[in-house]
Amino acid sequence: MKRFLVIFSIASLSVVSADRTVSTPVFKIAVEAYPSTEESRILRDFIKEQIQSSGRGNLSFTFPESEKLVWEFDKAGEATEGTKANLQKLTQVDKLVLVSTEDGQALISFVDVLHESLEYRNALPESLAKTLVSDFLSYLDKKNIYLALSHTGANTSSQVKINSLKSTYVAGEPIRFELETTEDNYVYVVLVPENQKGEPVLLFPNQIQNDNFVKKGEKVTIPDKRISFRAPSTPSKDRIRAFVTREEWKEFQLRGKKEDSFYHLLPPAVTGTKTLARSLVAPPSITSPIEQSLVTEWEYEILSR
């Protein structure tokens, strides 16, 4: 380990007006070695460098003697009473990363401080610590993308219109609408489910409609009639968010299996470097392309049959 070198309901379809978020849509994260050993501190410091150098989060400190505290969770991932008391003291932290190396194993745990529960836990032999860190950073990237897609403020100056989107759907009903832009733009349409444990669905572009550059006045039906997107079976209030950009989101990857109708929006392959980490200029957030895009938003309700 010492040589370790190691990512409204709106029936009239009017745009929801909201101020663009002031805070950067990444989490405030504290990273601690627990239990604190030389090896776990080396791994902790490397993870902190990766988060900071790649803009994956805003690093925060917990409190004195935090490494000596007990952090325990039950089989369901819920914090024990003692751990809840410790988490409640972390008022300036969104997420807590616990790093340990014991008995030849490296372990990373990712804790949701607000909900006092374990979100992610994975362990690998110390010889595979690089793979473990890569897996964790990939998970963090997905969480950051969800946060950016969910929280980036809607804007009345957005240049996209959507027609035929209803305010309510019943479970299993196809969701389809028509999109039009007032200027030539790249357009990304994302379904953000109310349940934050569910991942966003990239409705456009998709496997059939893979060209998302829409010219002024052009009308596009989403999704294409050859595929369908149906309202889920669980009642909820979901949002469709249309992001309009002058430039293509080249930093992000679109990936899907042949049998899938819709792509998954994957994070950019950011690994960070020592040069970047030591730069006097703060790196951009991993979600900055999303944060800087103009957004149009609609909320609709899913009703059970």
GUNUPA-457644 format. One record per residue (C-alpha): residue number from 1; residue in one letter; x, y negated, z. Coordinates in steps of 0.2 Angstrom, whole numbers, plus 5000, padded with zeros to 4 digits. Each point is the difference from the previous one (the first is absolute). Layout:
(pt NUM, a, (X, Y, Z))
...
This chain:
(pt 1, m, (5000, 5000, 5000))
(pt 2, k, (5015, 4988, 5003))
(pt 3, r, (5003, 5000, 4981))
(pt 4, f, (4982, 4998, 4996))
(pt 5, l, (4999, 4987, 4985))
(pt 6, v, (4984, 5001, 4996))
(pt 7, i, (4952, 4982, 4987))
(pt 8, f, (4835, 4940, 4993))
(pt 9, s, (4990, 5007, 4994))
(pt 10, i, (4998, 4988, 4985))
(pt 11, a, (4986, 5004, 4989))
(pt 12, s, (5003, 4984, 4990))
(pt 13, l, (5018, 5005, 4997))
(pt 14, s, (5007, 4984, 5006))
(pt 15, v, (5018, 4999, 5006))
(pt 16, v, (5003, 5001, 5018))
(pt 17, s, (5010, 4984, 5005))
(pt 18, a, (5014, 5002, 5013))
(pt 19, d, (5016, 4992, 5004))
(pt 20, r, (5016, 5009, 4994))
(pt 21, t, (5007, 5009, 5015))
(pt 22, v, (5014, 4990, 5009))
(pt 23, s, (5009, 5015, 5007))
(pt 24, t, (5010, 5012, 4989))
(pt 25, p, (4990, 5016, 4999))
(pt 26, v, (5013, 5012, 5008))
(pt 27, f, (5000, 5007, 5017))
(pt 28, k, (5009, 4993, 5016))
(pt 29, i, (5011, 5016, 5004))
(pt 30, a, (5010, 5004, 5015))
(pt 31, v, (5013, 5015, 4998))
(pt 32, e, (5006, 5009, 5016))
(pt 33, a, (5011, 5014, 5003))
(pt 34, y, (4992, 5013, 5012))
(pt 35, p, (5008, 5008, 5009))
(pt 36, s, (5015, 4988, 4997))
(pt 37, t, (5015, 5009, 4995))
(pt 38, e, (5015, 4995, 4989))
(pt 39, e, (4993, 5010, 4985))
(pt 40, s, (4982, 4993, 5002))
(pt 41, r, (5006, 4982, 5001))
(pt 42, i, (5010, 5002, 4984))
(pt 43, l, (4984, 5007, 4991))
(pt 44, r, (4990, 4986, 5008))
(pt 45, d, (5012, 4986, 4995))
(pt 46, f, (5000, 5007, 4982))
(pt 47, i, (4981, 5000, 4999))
(pt 48, k, (4999, 4983, 5006))
(pt 49, e, (5012, 4994, 4987))
(pt 50, q, (4990, 5009, 4987))
(pt 51, i, (4984, 4991, 5005))
(pt 52, q, (5008, 4983, 5002))
(pt 53, s, (5010, 5001, 4984))
(pt 54, s, (4986, 5006, 4989))
(pt 55, g, (4986, 4988, 5007))
(pt 56, r, (4990, 5015, 5006))
(pt 57, g, (4995, 4992, 5016))
(pt 58, n, (5004, 4986, 5013))
(pt 59, l, (5011, 5008, 5014))
(pt 60, s, (4995, 4996, 5017))
(pt 61, f, (5007, 5005, 5017))
(pt 62, t, (4990, 5009, 5013))
(pt 63, f, (5006, 4995, 5018))
(pt 64, p, (5014, 5004, 5012))
(pt 65, e, (5003, 5018, 5005))
(pt 66, s, (4988, 5006, 4986))
(pt 67, e, (5012, 5014, 4996))
(pt 68, k, (4998, 5007, 5018))
(pt 69, l, (4981, 5001, 4999))
(pt 70, v, (4990, 5016, 4996))
(pt 71, w, (4991, 5001, 4983))
(pt 72, e, (4989, 5015, 5000))
(pt 73, f, (4985, 5005, 4989))
(pt 74, d, (4988, 5014, 5000))
(pt 75, k, (4997, 5013, 4986))
(pt 76, a, (4987, 4988, 4992))
(pt 77, g, (5013, 4986, 5000))
(pt 78, e, (4992, 4990, 5013))
(pt 79, a, (5011, 4991, 5013))
(pt 80, t, (5000, 5006, 5018))
(pt 81, e, (4995, 4988, 5014))
(pt 82, g, (5017, 4996, 5004))
(pt 83, t, (5005, 4997, 4982))
(pt 84, k, (4984, 4989, 4997))
(pt 85, a, (5005, 4989, 5015))
(pt 86, n, (5017, 4997, 4991))
(pt 87, l, (4993, 4997, 4983))
(pt 88, q, (4988, 4987, 5007))
(pt 89, k, (5015, 4990, 5005))
(pt 90, l, (5006, 4999, 4982))
(pt 91, t, (4989, 4985, 4996))
(pt 92, q, (5011, 4993, 4985))
(pt 93, v, (5002, 5017, 4992))
(pt 94, d, (4989, 5009, 4987))
(pt 95, k, (5009, 5016, 4998))
(pt 96, l, (5013, 5009, 5011))
(pt 97, v, (5013, 5012, 4992))
(pt 98, l, (5008, 5013, 5012))
(pt 99, v, (5016, 5008, 4994))
(pt 100, s, (5008, 5015, 5009))
(pt 101, t, (5013, 5013, 4996))
(pt 102, e, (5000, 5016, 5011))
(pt 103, d, (5005, 5018, 4998))
(pt 104, g, (5006, 4997, 4982))
(pt 105, q, (4984, 4992, 4995))
(pt 106, a, (4996, 4982, 4995))
(pt 107, l, (4983, 4994, 5004))
(pt 108, i, (4990, 4984, 4994))
(pt 109, s, (4984, 4995, 5008))
(pt 110, f, (4989, 4985, 4994))
(pt 111, v, (4988, 4994, 5013))
(pt 112, d, (4985, 4988, 4997))
(pt 113, v, (5001, 4989, 5015))
(pt 114, l, (4983, 4992, 4999))
(pt 115, h, (4991, 5017, 4999))
(pt 116, e, (5012, 5008, 5012))
(pt 117, s, (5002, 5015, 4988))
(pt 118, l, (5014, 5010, 4990))
(pt 119, e, (4998, 4997, 4981))
(pt 120, y, (5015, 5009, 4994))
(pt 121, r, (5012, 5013, 5007))
(pt 122, n, (5013, 5010, 4991))
(pt 123, a, (5016, 5009, 5005))
(pt 124, l, (5014, 5008, 4989))
(pt 125, p, (5018, 5007, 5004))
(pt 126, e, (5012, 4986, 5003))
(pt 127, s, (5009, 5005, 4984))
(pt 128, l, (4984, 4995, 4991))
(pt 129, a, (4998, 4983, 5009))
(pt 130, k, (5001, 4991, 4983))
(pt 131, t, (4985, 5009, 4994))
(pt 132, l, (4991, 4997, 5016))
(pt 133, v, (5003, 4981, 4999))
(pt 134, s, (4995, 5000, 4982))
(pt 135, d, (4983, 5008, 5004))
(pt 136, f, (4997, 4988, 5014))
(pt 137, l, (5003, 4985, 4989))
(pt 138, s, (4989, 5007, 4987))
(pt 139, y, (4986, 5001, 5012))
(pt 140, l, (5003, 4983, 5007))
(pt 141, d, (5000, 4993, 4982))
(pt 142, k, (4983, 5007, 4997))
(pt 143, k, (4994, 4992, 5016))
(pt 144, n, (5007, 4984, 4995))
(pt 145, i, (4991, 5001, 4983))
(pt 146, y, (4984, 5004, 5008))
(pt 147, l, (5002, 4985, 5012))
(pt 148, a, (5004, 4988, 4985))
(pt 149, l, (4985, 5006, 4990))
(pt 150, s, (4989, 4999, 5014))
(pt 151, h, (5005, 4983, 5008))
(pt 152, t, (5006, 4989, 4986))
(pt 153, g, (4988, 4986, 4999))
(pt 154, a, (4987, 4998, 4986))
(pt 155, n, (5001, 4984, 4990))
(pt 156, t, (4987, 4990, 4990))
(pt 157, s, (5012, 4996, 4987))
(pt 158, s, (5002, 5018, 4995))
(pt 159, q, (4998, 5002, 4981))
(pt 160, v, (4990, 5016, 5000))
(pt 161, k, (4981, 5003, 5000))
(pt 162, i, (4991, 5016, 5003))
(pt 163, n, (4982, 5004, 4994))
(pt 164, s, (4988, 5014, 5004))
(pt 165, l, (5007, 5004, 5017))
(pt 166, k, (4986, 5004, 5012))
(pt 167, s, (4999, 4996, 5019))
(pt 168, t, (4995, 5017, 5005))
(pt 169, y, (5003, 5018, 4994))
(pt 170, v, (4994, 5017, 5006))
(pt 171, a, (5012, 5014, 5003))
(pt 172, g, (5005, 5008, 4983))
(pt 173, e, (4994, 4986, 4989))
(pt 174, p, (5012, 4995, 4987))
(pt 175, i, (5009, 4983, 5002))
(pt 176, r, (5003, 4991, 4984))
(pt 177, f, (5001, 4981, 4995))
(pt 178, e, (5006, 4988, 4987))
(pt 179, l, (5016, 4990, 5002))
(pt 180, e, (5004, 4983, 4991))
(pt 181, t, (5014, 4988, 5002))
(pt 182, t, (5001, 4981, 4996))
(pt 183, e, (5018, 5001, 4995))
(pt 184, d, (5012, 5013, 4993))
(pt 185, n, (5006, 5010, 5016))
(pt 186, y, (5005, 5017, 5007))
(pt 187, v, (4986, 5006, 5010))
(pt 188, y, (5000, 5013, 5014))
(pt 189, v, (4984, 5006, 5008))
(pt 190, v, (5001, 5009, 5017))
(pt 191, l, (4986, 5008, 5011))
(pt 192, v, (5005, 4997, 5018))
(pt 193, p, (4990, 5012, 5011))
(pt 194, e, (4993, 4994, 5017))
(pt 195, n, (5008, 5014, 5008))
(pt 196, q, (5019, 4995, 5001))
(pt 197, k, (5005, 5018, 5001))
(pt 198, g, (4994, 5002, 4982))
(pt 199, e, (5012, 4994, 4987))
(pt 200, p, (4995, 4987, 4987))
(pt 201, v, (4995, 5006, 4983))
(pt 202, l, (5007, 4991, 4984))
(pt 203, l, (4985, 4999, 4989))
(pt 204, f, (5009, 4991, 4986))
(pt 205, p, (5011, 5004, 4992))
(pt 206, n, (4996, 5018, 5000))
(pt 207, q, (5005, 5016, 4990))
(pt 208, i, (4988, 4995, 4986))
(pt 209, q, (5002, 4981, 5000))
(pt 210, n, (5019, 4999, 5003))
(pt 211, d, (5002, 4983, 4992))
(pt 212, n, (4994, 4987, 5013))
(pt 213, f, (5005, 4984, 4990))
(pt 214, v, (4983, 4992, 4997))
(pt 215, k, (4999, 4985, 4988))
(pt 216, k, (4989, 4985, 5003))
(pt 217, g, (4982, 5004, 4997))
(pt 218, e, (5002, 5018, 4998))
(pt 219, k, (4988, 5011, 5009))
(pt 220, v, (5006, 5017, 5007))
(pt 221, t, (4988, 5013, 5008))
(pt 222, i, (5008, 5008, 5016))
(pt 223, p, (5002, 5014, 5001))
(pt 224, d, (4999, 5006, 4982))
(pt 225, k, (4984, 5010, 4996))
(pt 226, r, (5011, 5016, 4997))
(pt 227, i, (5003, 5000, 5019))
(pt 228, s, (4990, 4995, 5015))
(pt 229, f, (5003, 4994, 5018))
(pt 230, r, (4986, 5005, 5012))
(pt 231, a, (4995, 4993, 5017))
(pt 232, p, (5007, 5011, 5014))
(pt 233, s, (4989, 5010, 5011))
(pt 234, t, (5004, 4990, 5016))
(pt 235, p, (4990, 4984, 5003))
(pt 236, s, (5012, 4985, 5000))
(pt 237, k, (5003, 4982, 4994))
(pt 238, d, (5014, 5001, 4987))
(pt 239, r, (5008, 4986, 4990))
(pt 240, i, (5005, 4998, 4982))
(pt 241, r, (5014, 4988, 4998))
(pt 242, a, (5006, 4994, 4983))
(pt 243, f, (5018, 4993, 4999))
(pt 244, v, (5005, 4989, 4986))
(pt 245, t, (5018, 4998, 4996))
(pt 246, r, (5010, 4991, 4986))
(pt 247, e, (5013, 5013, 5001))
(pt 248, e, (4998, 5019, 5001))
(pt 249, w, (5003, 5008, 5017))
(pt 250, k, (5016, 5009, 4994))
(pt 251, e, (5006, 5002, 5017))
(pt 252, f, (4987, 5012, 5004))
(pt 253, q, (4997, 5017, 4992))
(pt 254, l, (4984, 5008, 4993))
(pt 255, r, (5000, 5019, 5002))
(pt 256, g, (4986, 5013, 4999))
(pt 257, k, (4998, 5018, 4996))
(pt 258, k, (4994, 5006, 4983))
(pt 259, e, (4983, 5005, 5008))
(pt 260, d, (4998, 4983, 5009))
(pt 261, s, (4989, 4987, 4993))
(pt 262, f, (5009, 4986, 5010))
(pt 263, y, (5017, 4995, 5003))
(pt 264, h, (5008, 4997, 5017))
(pt 265, l, (5009, 4984, 5004))
(pt 266, l, (5017, 5005, 5006))
(pt 267, p, (5013, 4988, 5008))
(pt 268, p, (5015, 4994, 4992))
(pt 269, a, (5016, 5010, 5002))
(pt 270, v, (5008, 4988, 5012))
(pt 271, t, (5014, 5007, 5010))
(pt 272, g, (5009, 4984, 5006))
(pt 273, t, (5019, 4997, 5000))
(pt 274, k, (5013, 4993, 5012))
(pt 275, t, (5002, 4985, 4989))
(pt 276, l, (4982, 4996, 5000))
(pt 277, a, (4999, 5004, 5019))
(pt 278, r, (5014, 4987, 5004))
(pt 279, s, (4993, 4987, 4988))
(pt 280, l, (4995, 4983, 5007))
(pt 281, v, (4985, 5000, 4989))
(pt 282, a, (4985, 5010, 5007))
(pt 283, p, (4995, 5014, 4988))
(pt 284, p, (4982, 4999, 4993))
(pt 285, s, (4987, 5011, 5008))
(pt 286, i, (4998, 5017, 4991))
(pt 287, t, (4982, 4994, 4997))
(pt 288, s, (5004, 4983, 4994))
(pt 289, p, (4993, 5004, 4982))
(pt 290, i, (4983, 5004, 5007))
(pt 291, e, (5001, 4985, 5012))
(pt 292, q, (5003, 4988, 4986))
(pt 293, s, (4986, 5006, 4989))
(pt 294, l, (4983, 4991, 4998))
(pt 295, v, (4987, 5011, 5007))
(pt 296, t, (4981, 5002, 4997))
(pt 297, e, (4991, 5010, 5013))
(pt 298, w, (4983, 5009, 5001))
(pt 299, e, (4993, 5010, 5015))
(pt 300, y, (4986, 5013, 4997))
(pt 301, e, (4992, 5013, 5012))
(pt 302, i, (4999, 5019, 4998))
(pt 303, l, (4984, 5007, 5006))
(pt 304, s, (4997, 5018, 5004))
(pt 305, r, (4987, 5009, 4990))
